[in-house]
Amino acid sequence: MQNRPFTYLFWIQYLGLRYHGWQRQPGVKTVQGILERSIRYVLGHEDFTVLGASRTDSGVSCLKGAFELFLPSPLDPEQFLKTLNENLPSDIRILQGQKVPLDFNVIHHVVEKQYGYYFAVGEKPHPFWAGSLAYAGRALDIPLMQKGARLFVGKHDFRRFCSHGKHTDDFVREVVQAEISKAGSVWGGVLADNMYVFRVRAGGFLMHQVRRMMAALILLGKREISLEDISQALVSLEKSAFPPKAPANGLVLEEVVFSEATKTPGSPT
């Protein structure tokens, strides 16, 4: 990156419904691909690099993610943000931007990520919610699911709660928060009483980990599995996935937290 010594951190949110995930891929529409196309138009050149803090899956949304922009010359983050937002589609928005030190790394300096999986129980929600709310069925035992969620807290081997990548050999992750509560008021609107969120926070996650954890909790809420089944899966060394994946549309990357040492004055908290 020596030929691009000016580094900027930007905070981003997007609705994942129309996109095949964050990462740029040939032949499909992705958030990174659309973002880079817009940046190229605003800058008038393609001498830049974009590095995302988290590669969300197809259909997954983001409330407060981040990406790093490397440039060969300086810019005004506030003016750039305004112009960029005017040229992005309505389902992608840049929230804030700032200059960061050259040694800042938007991937390596992440200390925590928080996901929320939003789901409805009972009456099927209005189709307009489908972009960021999953439907979990007519009846679920929510108190039992809340007990199940607490089983994920702590350091566990999550090999049965993830999709195995080619280079994945470390399945241990420490979850610092895992709970189910009423969704309440989010995204500037008030949700119905039958809408809930499974919120989970950790230093990092395995591929599809949150969606498989959520799927296990839904099966638990339907009483198709037990609390003991989840506990046993967390200590099992089997490689096969224990639950399926919950639908992607309920999953939202809610926050990315960076280490204090990398923050500059004015950084978002």
Residue pairs with C-beta under 8 A, 6 or more apart in sequence:
1 7
1 49
1 70
1 102
3 72
4 47
4 48
4 49
4 70
4 71
4 72
5 72
5 102
6 70
6 71
6 72
6 73
6 74
6 75
6 99
7 68
7 69
7 70
7 71
7 99
7 100
7 101
7 102
7 104
8 68
8 69
8 71
8 75
8 77
8 97
8 98
8 99
8 100
9 66
9 67
9 68
9 69
9 97
9 98
9 99
9 100
9 104
9 106
9 267
10 66
10 67
10 68
10 69
10 77
10 81
10 94
10 95
10 96
10 97
11 64
11 65
11 66
11 94
11 95
11 96
11 97
11 268
12 35
12 62
12 64
12 65
12 66
12 67
12 92
12 93
12 94
12 95
13 61
13 62
13 63
13 64
13 65
13 92
13 93
13 95
14 31
14 61
14 62
14 65
14 91
14 92
14 93
15 61
15 91
15 92
15 131
15 132
16 31
16 56
16 57
16 58
16 59
16 60
16 61
16 62
16 131
16 132
16 248
16 249
17 59
17 61
17 91
17 130
17 131
17 132
17 249
18 29
18 91
19 29
19 30
19 31
19 34
19 58
19 59
20 28
20 29
20 30
20 58
21 30
21 31
21 55
21 56
21 57
21 58
21 59
21 60
22 30
22 31
22 32
22 52
22 54
22 55
22 56
22 62
22 65
23 30
23 32
23 52
23 55
24 30
24 32
24 33
24 36
25 33
31 56
31 62
31 92
32 50
32 52
32 67
34 88
34 89
34 92
35 50
35 67
35 88
35 92
36 50
38 84
38 87
38 88
39 48
39 50
39 69
39 84
40 46
40 48
41 87
42 80
42 83
42 84
42 87
43 71
47 71
47 72
48 69
48 70
48 71
48 72
49 69
49 70
50 67
50 68
50 69
50 70
51 67
51 68
51 70
51 105
51 106
51 107
52 65
52 66
52 67
52 68
52 106
53 65
53 66
53 67
53 68
53 106
53 107
53 110
53 256
54 62
54 65
54 66
54 110
54 113
54 253
54 256
56 62
56 65
56 251
56 253
57 208
57 211
57 248
57 251
58 248
59 247
59 248
59 249
59 251
60 248
60 249
60 251
60 252
60 253
61 131
61 132
61 249
61 251
61 252
61 253
62 252
62 253
63 116
63 187
63 252
63 253
63 254
63 255
64 95
64 253
64 254
64 255
64 256
64 268
65 253
65 256
66 106
66 256
66 258
67 106
68 100
68 104
68 105
68 106
74 99
77 97
77 98
77 99
78 97
80 97
81 94
81 96
81 97
84 94
85 93
85 94
88 94
95 268
96 268
98 264
98 266
98 267
99 264
100 262
100 264
101 262
101 264
104 262
106 258
109 258
109 259
109 262
110 203
110 204
110 256
110 257
110 258
110 259
111 203
111 257
111 258
111 259
112 176
112 201
112 202
112 203
112 255
112 256
112 257
113 201
113 202
113 203
113 204
113 205
113 253
113 255
113 256
113 257
114 177
114 199
114 200
114 201
114 253
114 254
114 255
114 257
115 199
115 200
115 201
115 205
115 210
115 251
115 252
115 253
115 254
116 197
116 198
116 199
116 200
116 251
116 252
116 254
117 134
117 197
117 198
117 199
117 200
117 210
117 211
117 214
117 246
117 250
117 251
117 252
118 132
118 133
118 134
118 183
118 186
118 195
118 196
118 197
118 250
118 252
119 133
119 134
119 135
119 136
119 195
119 196
119 197
119 198
119 214
119 218
119 246
119 250
120 129
120 133
120 134
120 135
120 136
120 192
120 194
120 195
120 196
121 136
121 137
121 138
121 139
121 140
121 142
121 194
121 195
121 196
122 138
122 139
122 194
123 194
124 135
125 133
125 135
125 192
125 194
125 195
130 249
131 249
132 187
132 249
132 250
132 252
133 195
133 249
133 250
134 246
134 247
134 249
134 250
136 218
136 221
137 218
137 222
139 222
140 218
140 221
140 222
141 220
141 221
141 222
141 223
142 180
142 196
142 221
144 220
144 221
144 223
144 227
145 180
145 198
145 217
145 218
145 220
145 221
146 179
146 180
147 227
148 216
148 217
148 220
148 227
148 230
149 178
149 179
149 180
149 198
149 200
149 217
150 178
150 179
151 178
151 227
151 230
151 231
151 234
152 175
152 178
152 200
152 213
152 234
153 175
153 176
153 177
153 178
154 174
154 175
155 172
155 173
155 174
155 175
156 172
156 173
156 174
156 175
156 234
156 235
157 171
157 172
157 234
157 235
157 237
158 171
158 172
158 173
158 206
158 209
158 213
158 234
159 171
159 236
159 237
159 238
159 239
160 233
160 234
160 236
160 238
160 239
160 240
160 241
160 242
161 206
161 209
161 212
161 213
161 216
161 233
161 234
161 241
161 242
161 243
162 168
162 171
162 206
162 207
162 208
162 209
162 212
162 241
163 206
163 207
163 208
163 212
163 241
163 245
164 207
164 239
165 207
168 206
168 207
171 206
173 202
173 203
173 204
173 205
173 206
173 209
174 202
174 203
175 200
175 201
175 202
176 201
176 202
176 203
177 199
177 200
177 201
177 202
178 198
178 199
178 200
178 201
178 213
179 198
179 199
180 196
180 197
180 198
180 199
180 217
181 196
181 197
181 199
182 193
182 195
182 196
182 197
183 191
183 195
183 196
183 197
184 190
184 191
185 191
186 197
198 210
198 213
198 214
198 217
199 254
200 210
200 213
208 245
210 251
211 245
211 246
211 247
211 248
211 251
212 241
212 242
212 243
212 244
212 245
212 246
213 243
214 246
214 250
214 251
215 243
215 244
215 245
215 246
216 225
216 230
216 233
216 242
216 243
218 246
219 225
219 243
220 226
220 227
220 229
220 230
225 243
229 242
230 242
233 242
236 242
258 267
